[in-house]
Amino acid sequence: MVLAVVLVYTVRLFSIQVIDRQYRDSADNNALYNRTVYPMRGVLYDRKGRMIVGNQPSYDVVVVMRNVKDLDTLALCTALDITPEYFQERMADIRNRRKNPGYSPYTRQVFLSQLSIAEISDFRENLYMFSGFDIENRSFRKYYYEAGAHLLGDIGEVSKSDISNDDYYVQGDFIGKQGVEKYYEKILRGEKGTEVMLKDAYGRIQGSYRNGEYDVAPVSGSNLKLSIDIDLQMLGEKLMQNKIGSIVAIEPSTGEILCLVSSPSFGPSQLMGRHRGENYQRLAAQNDKPLLNRTIQGTYPPGSTFKTAQALTFLQEGIINTETLFPCTGGFVHAGLRVGCHSHSSPLKLIPAIATSCNGYFCWGYYRMIGADRYGTPQKALTVWKDYMVDMGFGYTLGVDLPGESRGMIPNSDYYDRHYNGHWTGLTTISNSIGQGEVTLTPLQIANLGATIANRGYYVKPHVVREIENGQIDSSYLERHYVGVDRRNYEIVVQGMRQSVLDGTCRAANTAAYQVCGKTGTAQNKGHDHSVFMGFAPMENPQIAIAVYVENGGFGAVYGVPIGALMMEQYITGTLSKESSMKAEDFSMRKINYGTEER
């Protein structure tokens, strides 16, 4: 019996000490502390290798609730420049397991995060006074240019859903919230490391355990080279001051986005550091919605820029040719319906119709297509039309490497059947022909149309990341998407757009330095019309395709064309002439009065 008892105890002791880790882990937890070492986040560069976003040291104030004793609350609040009320609120939030899942008084909790050296200095000098509190080294973003906020995005503290969706994160971690920071989060964040620290009986850190033998070094995030030109981006934001709208520029041959301007905007550093939350709330409360990325989330009627897509469709379907004449006596007039137009010669052929932006010509072309006998019914004809529009990149997201892209609207026959009980014709939907009515596009889609025409029939999916350090970008951003329209038809539209710059609605974009092709748009609105421009340059071997959209800016030639011309000059020549610089200053000072009715 004695031998049996000894054997049982021996087996049990062996199990506890050697096999079962429960007690060992408990002992280790009492004596050891695994301190997370956060990696440096990947750096962002522009296409010319200039650093746009880097990192700078920051500090988190952390607290172990169990060790908070005899705390001088007033001294701590003074050192951290916070109010006693905020202190009490923050401590209550930390203890609240609903707001802070997994809370334990024995583990470190983040009290304040992302403090600068200046903000932490007084607290650090008096740290000995605040038992239970400590400082952890972190880093936060440093912006070398106060531009590109919507494109770059921001980082903020993780939410409950972030933690539940990815076990990489714990309470107090930070994650990309918008823009490039969000889309490429897993590439930028890196991998956390660990320092094993030795604690005494009172939970105080005594130093590294076994000289760091069990430490794991962090792995920094990968750097990204963006496709944007920061000079072009800053010029675009300057030109759009005091205006609502956007500018998108694309390198046609690669699909690389050269600038992505959404106005109104804000400095990216406003959503950084301890004041991020209050700045975000202030921006969110503004009526002009500066947090909205209008380049990919705003959906607008494309106006007459859409006529180029109609010309391509009509040519490919054989509805018209370059010699087809249509009348325009003040607009399109048929069966009691009238769509107005400005004064120009009549009748017109296709190329001068593009150059003068004739409404009548494209209304007649659309009416002829929807009513053509070859399709059988208007429903089938509209389906063919819709398929061309979708193939050109409308009605669905293009797949840009940024979160939150909108798809716009290209109506189909089911849509009209529901609204008109199946009884409708080309006259009913005639507004589609001139980019009005139900048709809406994002500025990115309009710029992509310009890139497709510049390429004479294909586009590469637009993207903002050019290179990934130690990695490859998605192969879909390298592939050409060919539109089902012959190159010869694109050449015809290019001629029309070139003619528009020489003696049509885009004359303000003309220059002797290179050949510009363009198309204006004046999109109807409840208040003043929107000013739109879509174009590319040079005509042969194009380097840039661009879309400019200024809400309530009036005719396309008023704001869209001159802003587009300045942007193209900056990118192609690398600078602005003295005369153009004066124009840029003038446009940056122009202010559009957005009244309640116009908004």
N, C-alpha and C positions, 0 to 999 in steps of 0.2 A: 504493500500500500504506500509506504514511504517513497519507494522508488518510482511508483506510478505518479504520485503527486509531484515529485521532483521533475519527472519527465514532462508532465503537463506544463509546469511553470517554465521549464526551459524552452519548450516549444513556443509558449505564449510570449516569453521575453524575446525570443528570436524573431517572432512574427512582428512584434511591436517595434523592435529596434532596427530590423533589417528589411523586412518585407513591406510592412504597412508604413506609409510616409505621413500619415495624419499627424502623429505627435511630433515628428521631425519638422514638418511644415509649420506646426504651431510654434515650436521652439524657435525656428528660423524667423517667423513673423515677429516674435518678441524681440529678437536680437538684430534682425536685418531689415533694411528698408530698400526696396527696389525703386530707385529714382529714375523717372523717364527722362531721357535726353532727346530733345526734339531736333529733327534734322533741319538744315537750311532749305528753305523752299527754292525751287528752280527760278532762275533769273530770266527776264524777258528782254529781248533785243528787237530792234526794228530791222528792216531788210538790209540796211547798210551797216549793221553790226553795232549800232549805238544802244547802250543800255537804257531801257525805258523804265523798268521796274527791277529794283534790287532788294536787299534786305538790310536792316539795321537792328542793333541790339534793342531788346525790350525786356521788361521784367514783369513777372506775375507775383502778386502778394498772395501767399497761400496760408492756410490755417489748419491746425489739427485741434478740433474743438475740445478734445479731452485734456489738452495741455494748456488751455487758456485759463490763467489764474491771476487774480489781483491785477486785472488789466486797467490801466489808466486810459479810459475811452477817449477823453477829451484830447489827451496828448497824441493818441494814435490818429484821431480825426484831423488834428492840426497838421501832423506830419504828412498825411496823405491828401490834404486839402479836400476833405469831404465833411458833410454835416453829420452830427450825432444821429439825426433821423435816418439818414442814408445808411449809417453803420448798423442801426438796429434792424432796418428793413433787409439789408443784405445778409446779416447773420440769421434772420428768420427764414429767408429764402433757402439758405444753405441747409438748414435743419429740416426743411419741408421736403419730405420724401416724394411728394407728388411733383414738385418742381425740380427736385434733385434726386432722381431714382438712384438707388444704390448707396445712399448716404450712410456713412459710418463715422462716429466721433473719433475713431482711431486712425482714419486715413486723411491724407491731405486734401483740402478743398480749396478751389480758387476763390479768393475773396475779391481781388481786383486784377484785371488782366491788361496786358499791352501798355505798360507804363514806360515812359521815356526815362532817360538817365536823369534829366532835370526833375521829373515828377517823383522819382524814387529816392533821390539823394537824401532828403531830410529823414525819411523813414529808415533808410539804411544806417545812418549815423546813430539813430536811437533804437535800433532793433533790439538791443539787450533789454529794453524796458517792456517789450511786448511779448510775453511768454505765449507760446503756441503759434506765433506768427513767424513766417520765414519768407525768403525771396527765391524765386526760381528764374533762371535765365531763359528767355525766349527770344524771338525775333519777330519784327513786323515789317511790312512793306515800306520801301522808300521809293518815291516817285520822282524821277529826274525831270519829268515834263508834266505840267498840270494840264494834260490833254488825254483824250481817248478813254474817258471813264466808262462809257457804255461798252466799248470794245474790250477793255482790260478786265473789267469786273472788279470784285472786291472779295475780301475774306471776312468771315464773322464766326462767332461761336456756334458750335454744332447744336442742332435741335434734337429732340427725342427721336424723331424719325431718322435723322442722320445716324444716330447711334444704333438704332434697331436695324437699319439697312446695311451697316458695315461695322464689323466688330473691331476695325482698326481704331475707331474713335471711342473716347470716353468723355465724360462730362468735363467741360473746360477746354477741350480741343478746338481747333479752328479749321474751317473748311471754306473752299471757294463758293461764293454765293451767286455770282453772276459772271457773264462774259467768259473770257479765256480762263480765268481762275477757276470757274466752275466746270467748264467743259473738259479741261485737261487736269482736273484735280488729282487724279491718281498718278499722273506723270509728274506733276509739280511737287507733290507733298513729300516724296521720299519715304524712308523707313525709319521708324523710331529706334533709338538705342536705349540701353539700360545701364545704370551705375548701381552696383550693389553696395550699400552703405551700412556701417555698423552703428547700432543704437545702444545707449546705456539703459539702465533700469527705468529711467524717467522719460524714455523716448527721444532723448536728444541725440543728434547725429554726432558721432565721434570720429568719423573719417571713412575712407574707402576700406572695403572688406578685402583682406588678403592682397592689398596693393593692386586692386583692379583685375585680379585673375579671372573673375567671372563677369566682368563688364562686357557689354556688347555695344560696339560703336554705331552711331546712327549713319544712315546713308542719305546723302543730300538728294533732293529732287532734281530731275533733269531740266536743263535750260532749254528755252524755246526761242527760236528766231522767227519773229512774226513777219508777215508779208507787207505790213504797212510801212509807209514812209512818214516818219514823225513830222518832218517839215510840212508835208502836204496835209497831214492831219491837223496841225496847228493852224495852217492857213485856212482850211475849211471851217474850223471852229470860229476863227476870227471873222470870216465873211458872214457866218450865220448868227452873229451876235444880234440880239434884239429881234430875232425872227424865230418862227416855229417851222420845223421841217427837217430835211436831211440831205446829205451828200454821200453818194457811194461811188467809188472809183475802183475799177478792176483792170488788171493786166490781162488782155483778151487771150493771149496764147497759153497762159498757165492757169487762169482762174484765180490768181492771187489778188486779194483785196488790198488796194493801195491806201485807201482811207475809208473810214466809216464814221461819218459825222451825224450825230443826232442832236438837234437843238430844240429847246434849251438843254444845256448840259451842266456839269458841275466839276469841281476839281476832284480827281480820284482820291486825294489824301483826306477829303472830308469824311470818307467812310473807312477810316483807319483809326485804331487806338481806342482809348477809353470813351471818347465822345461819339463813337460811331452810331450808337443807338439814337441819341437825341438828334444828331444831324440827319439820320435816315428819316426819322419822324417828321422833321421840319421839311425836308424835300418832298416827302410823300404827301404833305398837306397842301403843297402849292398847286394852284389851278392849272398852270401850264405843264404839269406832269414831267418834270425834268428827269425822273427815274425811268420813264418809258423810252426804250430803244426804238425810235421810230424807223430806223433803217431796216429792221427785220420784223418789227412788231406792228408798225403802223401800216394800215391798209387804206389805199387811196384810189380814186378813179385816175387812171393813167392819162386820160385826155388824149390829145392828138399824137402822142408818142406811140400809141397803140395802133395807129394807122399803118405803120410800117409792117406790123404783124399781119394786118388785113391784106395789104398789098401782096405779101409773100404767099398767103393762102389763096387769094384769088388767082394769082399767076400760076401757081402749082396746079390748081384745080381746072385751069383753062377757062375760068369765068371771064377773064380779061387778058389783054396783052398790052404791049407798050403803045399800040396805036388806038386802043379803045378810047372813044370819046364819051364823056358824060356831061350833061348840062349842069350848071350851078348858077341859076338866076336868083341870087340872094340866098341860096341854100337848096336843100332837097325839098321838093314839093311834089306830093303824089297822094291822090285819093283823100284830099282834105287834110293830110298831115304835112307839116312843115318843120324842117330842122334848119335853123338859120346858119348863115355863113357871112364872112366879111367880103368886101368888094375885091374882085379880081376878074380876069378874062374868062369867058365861057363860050363854047364848051372846052373841056380840058382833056389832055392825055395824062397818063399816069405820072410821069416824072415831074411835070410842072404841078400836078395835083399834090404830090408829096412836098415839093418846094414851097408852095403857097398854103399848105395845110388846108386843103379844100374839104369841107364837110360833105358837100353834095356828092363828090366823086365816090367817096367811100360808102356813103349811104346807098347809092345806086348799086355799087358792087356787091354789098352785103344783101340788099333786097333781091338782086338777081340770083345770088347763090342760094339763099334760103328758099326761093320759089322755083329753082331749076327742076325741070321734069325728071332729069336723070336720077334724082334722089328719091323720088316718089312722094314723100311727105315732108313738111317743114321739120318734123321731129328728126327724121333721118338726116336731113341736110344740116341741121344744127349739131347733130352728133359728129358729123364729119368735121364741121368747123371747130367744135370743142376739142376734138382730138388733136387738131393742129395746134391749138392754143396750149394744151397740156404738154405736147411734145416740145414746145418752145420754152417751157419752164414756168407756166402760169397755172394757178389753181391748186397747186400742191407745194409743199416746202421744197426748196432746192437742196437742202441738206447741209447748209453752212455749218462750220464747226463752232457754233455759238448756241447757247440754250435759248429757247423761247421763240423760235422763228414762226411767223404766221404764214398761212397758205394763200391768203387772198381769196378771190371768188371768180370763178368762171362758170356761169350758169349752164345747166344742161337742159335737155328737153323735158325731163321729169319735173324740174323746177317750174317751168312755164306751164306744163300740164296741170300741176297742182293749183297754180295761181289763176289760170284762165280756163279751167275745166276742159283742157285739150283743144280749145278753139283759139288759136293764135297763128300769126304769120310773120313774115320778115318785117312788116311794118310795125307790128306789136313790139318787136325786140330791136328796132332799128338803132337804138342808142349804143348797142354793143359795137357797132362799126366805128365809132369815134371815141371809144374808151370811156363811155359814160354808163348810166343806168346801173345794172347790177354788177358790172365788171369792176373789180378792185385788185390792185397789185401792191406789193411792197416796193419801196425804193430799190431794194436789192434786186428784185425781179426785173425792174425797169433797166437798171444798169446791166444786168445779165443779158437782156435783149440787145442792148448796144454792143456788148461783147460778142454775141452770136452773129450779129450783122457784120461786125468788124472782121470776124473769122470766116465770113461767107458761108455759114451753115453749121457751125458747131460751137459748143461751149464746154468749158471744163468747170466742174462743180466749184462754185466760189468758196474760198477758204482763207483764213487769217493766219494760220501757222505754216511757215515755209519749211522749217527744219526742226527736228527733235533731237536733242543731244542723246547719243547712244540709242537711237531708235529710228523708226520710220513712220512717216505720216500715212494715214489711211490711203490705200491704193486707189480708192474711188476718187480722190482728189487729184489724180494724175491722168485719169481717163477722159477721152473726148466723147461728148454726147452729141451725135449727129442728129440734126433736125431733118425731118422728112421733106425738105424743100431743096430743089436743085441749086447748085452754086450760081448758075446763070441768072436765076431769079433774084438772088441776093445782090448780084452785081447791079441789077436794075435799081433796086432800092438804094444801094450805095450812091448811085448817080443822082437819085432824087434828093438824098440827104446832102450831097455835095452841092447840088444846085440851091438847096435851101440856105446854105451858108454864103454862096456867091451872090444871090439876088433874091432870096426868099425871106422867111421869118427868122432865120438865124444869122443875119448879116453881121451882128455885133461880135460873132465868134470868128470872123474872117481874119486871117493874118498871112503875110507873105512868107513867114518863116517855115510853115508846114501846112499841109492841106487838112482842114477840119471838115468832118461830116456831122450834121446835126439834125435834130427834129425837135421843134417846140411842142409844148402842150399847154392848153389853158383849160384846166379841169373845172367844170362848173361846181358851184358850192352854194349853200344857202346864203352866205354873206358874199364877200369878194371872192372871185375865182382864185384857184391855186395856180401858181406859176411853175411850169415844169420844163425841163430840158433833158434830152438824152442825146449823146453823141460820142464820137471817138476821133482819135487822131494819132498819127498821120493816116491819110486814107489808105496808103499802101504800107504794109508792115506796121500795123497800129500798135502803139505802146500803151495806150490808156483808153478805156471806155468809161463813161461817167453818166450818172443820173443826178440831177439837182431837183429838189422838190421844196418849194417855199409856200407854206400855207397862206392863203389870202393875199398872195403876192401879185395878183392880176395876170396880165398876159405873160406867156412864157418868155417873151423877149425882154420883159422888164427886169426880172431878177434871175430867172433860170439860166438864160444864155450868157449874160456877162459873168456870172459867178462860175459857170462851167468853163468859160474861156480862160479865166484867171487860173483855175485849178489845172487845166491842161498845160498852160504855159509854164507854171511852176514845176510840174513833173517832167515835161519834155526837155526844157532848157535848164532846169535846176535852179532857176531864180526868176524873179519878176523884173521887168524893165522899170525904169523910173516912172514912166507914164502908167504902167500897170500897177505899180506900188501905190500910186496916188489913187487909182480907181479902187484898189483893195481897201485903202483907208476910208474912202467915201462909202463903200458898201458896208463896211463894218460898223459905221456910224448910223446907217439908215435904220429907222425903227418903224415897224408895222404896228399900228394901233389895233390890237385884237379886242374888239368890243364883245359884249355878251352875245349879240346876234351872230357875229361873225364866227365865234367859237362854236 
